[in-house]
Amino acid sequence: MPGGGVGIFDGCTKEWGGIDMGAQYGGFSSRSQCDALPAAFQDGCHWRFDWFENADNPAVEWEEVECPAELTAKTGCERT
């Protein structure tokens, strides 16, 4: 997730060079830091603070559902 830190393997720095992506674990601590990222990453980083509320490894509840036909039609991917 843009602005969320690069984690243990830091593939982002290898891919995009010396962009400041915040702390290795956790990334940025404020929304304003997103503005220093390349334009292609900024919307995702802003989403992290605006909608995701800067959650840090949140707990989730989930259930498996059948994939909607419109997704499998677009992607051609289906679980077998």
Backbone atoms as SQL, in Angstrom:
CREATE TABLE atoms (id INTEGER PRIMARY KEY, chain TEXT, resi INTEGER, resn TEXT, atom TEXT, x REAL, y REAL, z REAL);
INSERT INTO atoms VALUES
  (1, 'A', 1, 'MET', 'N', 0.852, -1.158, 0.000),
  (2, 'A', 1, 'MET', 'CA', 0.000, 0.000, 0.000),
  (3, 'A', 1, 'MET', 'C', 0.907, 1.233, 0.000),
  (4, 'A', 2, 'PRO', 'N', 0.700, 2.171, -0.927),
  (5, 'A', 2, 'PRO', 'CA', 1.550, 3.357, -0.956),
  (6, 'A', 2, 'PRO', 'C', 1.548, 4.083, 0.388),
  (7, 'A', 3, 'GLY', 'N', 2.744, 4.398, 0.867),
  (8, 'A', 3, 'GLY', 'CA', 2.886, 5.095, 2.140),
  (9, 'A', 3, 'GLY', 'C', 2.907, 4.184, 3.342),
  (10, 'A', 4, 'GLY', 'N', 2.823, 2.862, 3.117),
  (11, 'A', 4, 'GLY', 'CA', 2.735, 1.915, 4.219),
  (12, 'A', 4, 'GLY', 'C', 4.053, 1.302, 4.643),
  (13, 'A', 5, 'GLY', 'N', 5.154, 1.751, 4.071),
  (14, 'A', 5, 'GLY', 'CA', 6.454, 1.170, 4.390),
  (15, 'A', 5, 'GLY', 'C', 6.825, 0.104, 3.381),
  (16, 'A', 6, 'VAL', 'N', 8.104, -0.170, 3.283),
  (17, 'A', 6, 'VAL', 'CA', 8.590, -1.104, 2.259),
  (18, 'A', 6, 'VAL', 'C', 8.743, -2.528, 2.781),
  (19, 'A', 7, 'GLY', 'N', 8.700, -2.713, 4.088),
  (20, 'A', 7, 'GLY', 'CA', 8.784, -4.058, 4.648),
  (21, 'A', 7, 'GLY', 'C', 10.172, -4.655, 4.592),
  (22, 'A', 8, 'ILE', 'N', 10.254, -5.937, 4.850),
  (23, 'A', 8, 'ILE', 'CA', 11.541, -6.616, 5.005),
  (24, 'A', 8, 'ILE', 'C', 12.356, -6.685, 3.712),
  (25, 'A', 9, 'PHE', 'N', 11.703, -6.848, 2.577),
  (26, 'A', 9, 'PHE', 'CA', 12.448, -7.071, 1.340),
  (27, 'A', 9, 'PHE', 'C', 12.713, -5.805, 0.542),
  (28, 'A', 10, 'ASP', 'N', 12.017, -4.722, 0.813),
  (29, 'A', 10, 'ASP', 'CA', 12.254, -3.409, 0.208),
  (30, 'A', 10, 'ASP', 'C', 12.380, -3.454, -1.312),
  (31, 'A', 11, 'GLY', 'N', 11.472, -4.126, -1.970),
  (32, 'A', 11, 'GLY', 'CA', 11.476, -4.174, -3.428),
  (33, 'A', 11, 'GLY', 'C', 11.171, -2.827, -4.062),
  (34, 'A', 12, 'CYS', 'N', 10.474, -1.954, -3.341),
  (35, 'A', 12, 'CYS', 'CA', 10.096, -0.653, -3.901),
  (36, 'A', 12, 'CYS', 'C', 11.321, 0.202, -4.206),
  (37, 'A', 13, 'THR', 'N', 12.280, 0.247, -3.294),
  (38, 'A', 13, 'THR', 'CA', 13.480, 1.040, -3.527),
  (39, 'A', 13, 'THR', 'C', 14.248, 0.495, -4.719),
  (40, 'A', 14, 'LYS', 'N', 14.307, -0.817, -4.847),
  (41, 'A', 14, 'LYS', 'CA', 14.986, -1.417, -6.000),
  (42, 'A', 14, 'LYS', 'C', 14.275, -1.052, -7.296),
  (43, 'A', 15, 'GLU', 'N', 12.954, -0.968, -7.252),
  (44, 'A', 15, 'GLU', 'CA', 12.158, -0.675, -8.445),
  (45, 'A', 15, 'GLU', 'C', 12.157, 0.805, -8.805),
  (46, 'A', 16, 'TRP', 'N', 12.005, 1.697, -7.809),
  (47, 'A', 16, 'TRP', 'CA', 11.806, 3.110, -8.097),
  (48, 'A', 16, 'TRP', 'C', 12.921, 4.017, -7.600),
  (49, 'A', 17, 'GLY', 'N', 14.004, 3.480, -7.098),
  (50, 'A', 17, 'GLY', 'CA', 15.123, 4.316, -6.695),
  (51, 'A', 17, 'GLY', 'C', 14.967, 4.942, -5.322),
  (52, 'A', 18, 'GLY', 'N', 15.569, 6.081, -5.131),
  (53, 'A', 18, 'GLY', 'CA', 15.683, 6.699, -3.815),
  (54, 'A', 18, 'GLY', 'C', 14.502, 7.518, -3.353),
  (55, 'A', 19, 'ILE', 'N', 13.288, 7.098, -3.653),
  (56, 'A', 19, 'ILE', 'CA', 12.102, 7.806, -3.181),
  (57, 'A', 19, 'ILE', 'C', 11.956, 7.574, -1.675),
  (58, 'A', 20, 'ASP', 'N', 11.694, 8.650, -0.921),
  (59, 'A', 20, 'ASP', 'CA', 11.448, 8.495, 0.515),
  (60, 'A', 20, 'ASP', 'C', 10.082, 7.857, 0.709),
  (61, 'A', 21, 'MET', 'N', 10.058, 6.651, 1.257),
  (62, 'A', 21, 'MET', 'CA', 8.804, 5.949, 1.497),
  (63, 'A', 21, 'MET', 'C', 8.535, 5.795, 2.988),
  (64, 'A', 22, 'GLY', 'N', 9.163, 6.623, 3.786),
  (65, 'A', 22, 'GLY', 'CA', 8.922, 6.595, 5.224),
  (66, 'A', 22, 'GLY', 'C', 9.657, 5.462, 5.910),
  (67, 'A', 23, 'ALA', 'N', 9.210, 5.135, 7.111),
  (68, 'A', 23, 'ALA', 'CA', 9.836, 4.077, 7.905),
  (69, 'A', 23, 'ALA', 'C', 9.699, 2.736, 7.190),
  (70, 'A', 24, 'GLN', 'N', 10.711, 1.887, 7.319),
  (71, 'A', 24, 'GLN', 'CA', 10.682, 0.576, 6.666),
  (72, 'A', 24, 'GLN', 'C', 9.416, -0.191, 7.029),
  (73, 'A', 25, 'TYR', 'N', 9.064, -0.169, 8.290),
  (74, 'A', 25, 'TYR', 'CA', 7.828, -0.803, 8.749),
  (75, 'A', 25, 'TYR', 'C', 6.884, 0.299, 9.210),
  (76, 'A', 26, 'GLY', 'N', 5.772, 0.449, 8.548),
  (77, 'A', 26, 'GLY', 'CA', 4.792, 1.466, 8.928),
  (78, 'A', 26, 'GLY', 'C', 4.719, 2.648, 7.989),
  (79, 'A', 27, 'GLY', 'N', 5.806, 2.938, 7.301),
  (80, 'A', 27, 'GLY', 'CA', 5.776, 3.994, 6.295),
  (81, 'A', 27, 'GLY', 'C', 5.601, 5.382, 6.856),
  (82, 'A', 28, 'PHE', 'N', 4.663, 6.115, 6.278),
  (83, 'A', 28, 'PHE', 'CA', 4.437, 7.505, 6.646),
  (84, 'A', 28, 'PHE', 'C', 3.578, 7.609, 7.897),
  (85, 'A', 29, 'SER', 'N', 3.772, 8.699, 8.626),
  (86, 'A', 29, 'SER', 'CA', 2.977, 8.927, 9.833),
  (87, 'A', 29, 'SER', 'C', 1.927, 10.014, 9.637),
  (88, 'A', 30, 'SER', 'N', 1.958, 10.705, 8.492),
  (89, 'A', 30, 'SER', 'CA', 0.947, 11.734, 8.237),
  (90, 'A', 30, 'SER', 'C', 0.591, 11.784, 6.753),
  (91, 'A', 31, 'ARG', 'N', -0.626, 12.203, 6.474),
  (92, 'A', 31, 'ARG', 'CA', -1.145, 12.269, 5.109),
  (93, 'A', 31, 'ARG', 'C', -0.303, 13.197, 4.238),
  (94, 'A', 32, 'SER', 'N', 0.187, 14.282, 4.805),
  (95, 'A', 32, 'SER', 'CA', 0.929, 15.270, 4.013),
  (96, 'A', 32, 'SER', 'C', 2.193, 14.673, 3.391),
  (97, 'A', 33, 'GLN', 'N', 2.749, 13.624, 3.983),
  (98, 'A', 33, 'GLN', 'CA', 3.939, 12.991, 3.424),
  (99, 'A', 33, 'GLN', 'C', 3.641, 12.332, 2.076),
  (100, 'A', 34, 'CYS', 'N', 2.392, 11.971, 1.834),
  (101, 'A', 34, 'CYS', 'CA', 2.006, 11.338, 0.568),
  (102, 'A', 34, 'CYS', 'C', 2.311, 12.233, -0.624),
  (103, 'A', 35, 'ASP', 'N', 2.259, 13.543, -0.415),
  (104, 'A', 35, 'ASP', 'CA', 2.439, 14.488, -1.510),
  (105, 'A', 35, 'ASP', 'C', 3.849, 14.460, -2.092),
  (106, 'A', 36, 'ALA', 'N', 4.807, 13.877, -1.379),
  (107, 'A', 36, 'ALA', 'CA', 6.179, 13.777, -1.876),
  (108, 'A', 36, 'ALA', 'C', 6.377, 12.547, -2.762),
  (109, 'A', 37, 'LEU', 'N', 5.402, 11.657, -2.791),
  (110, 'A', 37, 'LEU', 'CA', 5.496, 10.453, -3.622),
  (111, 'A', 37, 'LEU', 'C', 5.232, 10.796, -5.082),
  (112, 'A', 38, 'PRO', 'N', 5.672, 9.939, -6.008),
  (113, 'A', 38, 'PRO', 'CA', 5.299, 10.136, -7.410),
  (114, 'A', 38, 'PRO', 'C', 3.769, 10.185, -7.540),
  (115, 'A', 39, 'ALA', 'N', 3.282, 10.930, -8.502),
  (116, 'A', 39, 'ALA', 'CA', 1.840, 11.147, -8.680),
  (117, 'A', 39, 'ALA', 'C', 1.056, 9.839, -8.732),
  (118, 'A', 40, 'ALA', 'N', 1.617, 8.811, -9.341),
  (119, 'A', 40, 'ALA', 'CA', 0.910, 7.532, -9.486),
  (120, 'A', 40, 'ALA', 'C', 0.640, 6.856, -8.142),
  (121, 'A', 41, 'PHE', 'N', 1.372, 7.211, -7.097),
  (122, 'A', 41, 'PHE', 'CA', 1.212, 6.587, -5.783),
  (123, 'A', 41, 'PHE', 'C', 0.341, 7.410, -4.828),
  (124, 'A', 42, 'GLN', 'N', 0.148, 8.673, -5.132),
  (125, 'A', 42, 'GLN', 'CA', -0.468, 9.582, -4.164),
  (126, 'A', 42, 'GLN', 'C', -1.905, 9.221, -3.808),
  (127, 'A', 43, 'ASP', 'N', -2.729, 8.859, -4.779),
  (128, 'A', 43, 'ASP', 'CA', -4.122, 8.519, -4.458),
  (129, 'A', 43, 'ASP', 'C', -4.201, 7.342, -3.495),
  (130, 'A', 44, 'GLY', 'N', -3.383, 6.319, -3.723),
  (131, 'A', 44, 'GLY', 'CA', -3.374, 5.161, -2.828),
  (132, 'A', 44, 'GLY', 'C', -2.902, 5.524, -1.433),
  (133, 'A', 45, 'CYS', 'N', -1.921, 6.390, -1.363),
  (134, 'A', 45, 'CYS', 'CA', -1.401, 6.832, -0.066),
  (135, 'A', 45, 'CYS', 'C', -2.447, 7.674, 0.663),
  (136, 'A', 46, 'HIS', 'N', -3.106, 8.575, -0.048),
  (137, 'A', 46, 'HIS', 'CA', -4.165, 9.385, 0.574),
  (138, 'A', 46, 'HIS', 'C', -5.292, 8.487, 1.069),
  (139, 'A', 47, 'TRP', 'N', -5.640, 7.444, 0.302),
  (140, 'A', 47, 'TRP', 'CA', -6.686, 6.497, 0.712),
  (141, 'A', 47, 'TRP', 'C', -6.324, 5.870, 2.056),
  (142, 'A', 48, 'ARG', 'N', -5.047, 5.572, 2.218),
  (143, 'A', 48, 'ARG', 'CA', -4.594, 4.953, 3.467),
  (144, 'A', 48, 'ARG', 'C', -4.960, 5.811, 4.674),
  (145, 'A', 49, 'PHE', 'N', -4.831, 7.114, 4.538),
  (146, 'A', 49, 'PHE', 'CA', -5.133, 8.009, 5.660),
  (147, 'A', 49, 'PHE', 'C', -6.606, 8.411, 5.709),
  (148, 'A', 50, 'ASP', 'N', -7.234, 8.594, 4.543),
  (149, 'A', 50, 'ASP', 'CA', -8.617, 9.089, 4.500),
  (150, 'A', 50, 'ASP', 'C', -9.634, 7.996, 4.827),
  (151, 'A', 51, 'TRP', 'N', -9.590, 6.892, 4.117),
  (152, 'A', 51, 'TRP', 'CA', -10.586, 5.832, 4.313),
  (153, 'A', 51, 'TRP', 'C', -10.104, 4.784, 5.306),
  (154, 'A', 52, 'PHE', 'N', -8.862, 4.357, 5.159),
  (155, 'A', 52, 'PHE', 'CA', -8.303, 3.284, 5.987),
  (156, 'A', 52, 'PHE', 'C', -7.914, 3.790, 7.374),
  (157, 'A', 53, 'GLU', 'N', -7.947, 5.111, 7.555),
  (158, 'A', 53, 'GLU', 'CA', -7.681, 5.775, 8.827),
  (159, 'A', 53, 'GLU', 'C', -6.327, 5.406, 9.430),
  (160, 'A', 54, 'ASN', 'N', -5.328, 5.232, 8.556),
  (161, 'A', 54, 'ASN', 'CA', -3.957, 4.932, 8.973),
  (162, 'A', 54, 'ASN', 'C', -3.884, 3.711, 9.892),
  (163, 'A', 55, 'ALA', 'N', -4.753, 2.742, 9.658),
  (164, 'A', 55, 'ALA', 'CA', -4.770, 1.529, 10.488),
  (165, 'A', 55, 'ALA', 'C', -3.435, 0.796, 10.384),
  (166, 'A', 56, 'ASP', 'N', -2.984, 0.227, 11.473),
  (167, 'A', 56, 'ASP', 'CA', -1.713, -0.492, 11.518),
  (168, 'A', 56, 'ASP', 'C', -1.998, -1.975, 11.734),
  (169, 'A', 57, 'ASN', 'N', -1.922, -2.739, 10.662),
  (170, 'A', 57, 'ASN', 'CA', -2.196, -4.176, 10.717),
  (171, 'A', 57, 'ASN', 'C', -3.525, -4.468, 11.416),
  (172, 'A', 58, 'PRO', 'N', -4.615, -3.954, 10.849),
  (173, 'A', 58, 'PRO', 'CA', -5.911, -4.118, 11.510),
  (174, 'A', 58, 'PRO', 'C', -6.386, -5.563, 11.509),
  (175, 'A', 59, 'ALA', 'N', -7.170, -5.890, 12.508),
  (176, 'A', 59, 'ALA', 'CA', -7.814, -7.200, 12.543),
  (177, 'A', 59, 'ALA', 'C', -8.971, -7.176, 11.547),
  (178, 'A', 60, 'VAL', 'N', -9.199, -8.273, 10.887),
  (179, 'A', 60, 'VAL', 'CA', -10.294, -8.349, 9.921),
  (180, 'A', 60, 'VAL', 'C', -11.109, -9.612, 10.157),
  (181, 'A', 61, 'GLU', 'N', -12.357, -9.531, 9.777),
  (182, 'A', 61, 'GLU', 'CA', -13.210, -10.709, 9.731),
  (183, 'A', 61, 'GLU', 'C', -13.574, -10.905, 8.272),
  (184, 'A', 62, 'TRP', 'N', -13.521, -12.132, 7.793),
  (185, 'A', 62, 'TRP', 'CA', -13.792, -12.365, 6.385),
  (186, 'A', 62, 'TRP', 'C', -14.529, -13.677, 6.203),
  (187, 'A', 63, 'GLU', 'N', -15.112, -13.801, 5.047),
  (188, 'A', 63, 'GLU', 'CA', -15.721, -15.065, 4.669),
  (189, 'A', 63, 'GLU', 'C', -15.504, -15.245, 3.171),
  (190, 'A', 64, 'GLU', 'N', -15.319, -16.473, 2.768),
  (191, 'A', 64, 'GLU', 'CA', -15.106, -16.775, 1.361),
  (192, 'A', 64, 'GLU', 'C', -16.434, -16.668, 0.622),
  (193, 'A', 65, 'VAL', 'N', -16.401, -16.002, -0.523),
  (194, 'A', 65, 'VAL', 'CA', -17.595, -15.867, -1.357),
  (195, 'A', 65, 'VAL', 'C', -17.244, -16.267, -2.787),
  (196, 'A', 66, 'GLU', 'N', -18.259, -16.544, -3.569),
  (197, 'A', 66, 'GLU', 'CA', -18.040, -16.865, -4.973),
  (198, 'A', 66, 'GLU', 'C', -17.675, -15.578, -5.707),
  (199, 'A', 67, 'CYS', 'N', -16.708, -15.684, -6.595),
  (200, 'A', 67, 'CYS', 'CA', -16.266, -14.514, -7.346),
  (201, 'A', 67, 'CYS', 'C', -17.369, -14.087, -8.319),
  (202, 'A', 68, 'PRO', 'N', -17.688, -12.791, -8.371),
  (203, 'A', 68, 'PRO', 'CA', -18.724, -12.317, -9.290),
  (204, 'A', 68, 'PRO', 'C', -18.364, -12.606, -10.750),
  (205, 'A', 69, 'ALA', 'N', -19.361, -12.986, -11.526),
  (206, 'A', 69, 'ALA', 'CA', -19.159, -13.342, -12.936),
  (207, 'A', 69, 'ALA', 'C', -18.516, -12.204, -13.721),
  (208, 'A', 70, 'GLU', 'N', -18.842, -10.955, -13.391),
  (209, 'A', 70, 'GLU', 'CA', -18.255, -9.842, -14.142),
  (210, 'A', 70, 'GLU', 'C', -16.740, -9.756, -13.940),
  (211, 'A', 71, 'LEU', 'N', -16.235, -10.176, -12.780),
  (212, 'A', 71, 'LEU', 'CA', -14.781, -10.193, -12.569),
  (213, 'A', 71, 'LEU', 'C', -14.119, -11.328, -13.331),
  (214, 'A', 72, 'THR', 'N', -14.695, -12.515, -13.254),
  (215, 'A', 72, 'THR', 'CA', -14.088, -13.639, -13.978),
  (216, 'A', 72, 'THR', 'C', -14.169, -13.413, -15.479),
  (217, 'A', 73, 'ALA', 'N', -15.215, -12.743, -15.957),
  (218, 'A', 73, 'ALA', 'CA', -15.321, -12.440, -17.384),
  (219, 'A', 73, 'ALA', 'C', -14.231, -11.461, -17.819),
  (220, 'A', 74, 'LYS', 'N', -13.933, -10.482, -16.972),
  (221, 'A', 74, 'LYS', 'CA', -12.901, -9.487, -17.308),
  (222, 'A', 74, 'LYS', 'C', -11.497, -10.064, -17.226),
  (223, 'A', 75, 'THR', 'N', -11.238, -10.858, -16.195),
  (224, 'A', 75, 'THR', 'CA', -9.872, -11.324, -15.946),
  (225, 'A', 75, 'THR', 'C', -9.555, -12.652, -16.606),
  (226, 'A', 76, 'GLY', 'N', -10.581, -13.455, -16.828),
  (227, 'A', 76, 'GLY', 'CA', -10.344, -14.801, -17.351),
  (228, 'A', 76, 'GLY', 'C', -9.837, -15.748, -16.279),
  (229, 'A', 77, 'CYS', 'N', -9.805, -15.289, -15.024),
  (230, 'A', 77, 'CYS', 'CA', -9.310, -16.111, -13.920),
  (231, 'A', 77, 'CYS', 'C', -10.479, -16.695, -13.141),
  (232, 'A', 78, 'GLU', 'N', -10.373, -17.971, -12.831),
  (233, 'A', 78, 'GLU', 'CA', -11.389, -18.642, -12.036),
  (234, 'A', 78, 'GLU', 'C', -10.724, -19.675, -11.162),
  (235, 'A', 79, 'ARG', 'N', -11.189, -19.783, -9.929),
  (236, 'A', 79, 'ARG', 'CA', -10.697, -20.850, -9.052),
  (237, 'A', 79, 'ARG', 'C', -11.290, -22.160, -9.493),
  (238, 'A', 80, 'THR', 'N', -10.458, -23.181, -9.463),
  (239, 'A', 80, 'THR', 'CA', -10.970, -24.509, -9.830),
  (240, 'A', 80, 'THR', 'C', -10.901, -25.443, -8.658);
